[in-house]
Amino acid sequence: MIKHDIQSPAQYAVFRTSMMAGDYSAYLGAALAGFTGAIIGMNADGFGIGTHTSVNKI
């Protein structure tokens, strides 16, 4: 799970399970469609993030 620390505009935590295909991720606690490009991979020692602005924004 990745939590965003800026709440304006509204940002939601992102999660991915090992049951999700490809690099599909979803928002936690929001009735929004799932998306790709957030959590792109899960491995034994962590996970990789993509370029989606919900997880990789400066």
N, C-alpha and C positions, 0 to 999 in steps of 0.2 A: 504494500500500500504506500502511496506517495501522498503526502498532505501538503497543500499549498498554504503559505503563511500570510498571503495578502488576500483580504476578503472583499476588496472593491476593485474591479467588478467581481461578482460572486465567482469563486473558484471552489471546486469540490475535490475531495480525496479521490484518487484513482486506484483501482485494484485490478489484479489479474490472478487467475488461478491456473493450475497446471492442466485443467480440463478445457481451457479456452484455446481454440485453434489459432494458428498463425501468430500475429502480434496483436490480437484483439484484446482490448481493455475496456473497462466500464467505470462509470462514476459511482461512488458510494454515497448513498443517501440522496440521490437526485434522480428524478424520473426522466432521464435523458438517454438518448440512444448510445450504445456502445460505439467504439471507434478504434482506429488503428494508429500506430505511430507513437504510442505513449510508453508502455512497458513492452519492449520488443523481444526480450528473452529472459528466461529463468534458468539458472544453473546452480550447481552445488554450493557455491559460495556467495550467491546474491542474484542480482538481476541487471539487465541493461535497459537504459532508457533511450527513447527515440527523440525525434525533433518536434513532436506535438507541443504546442505552447502551454498546455496544462501541466507538463512535467519538465520542460526544458526552456525556461524563459528567464532572461536576465533583466 
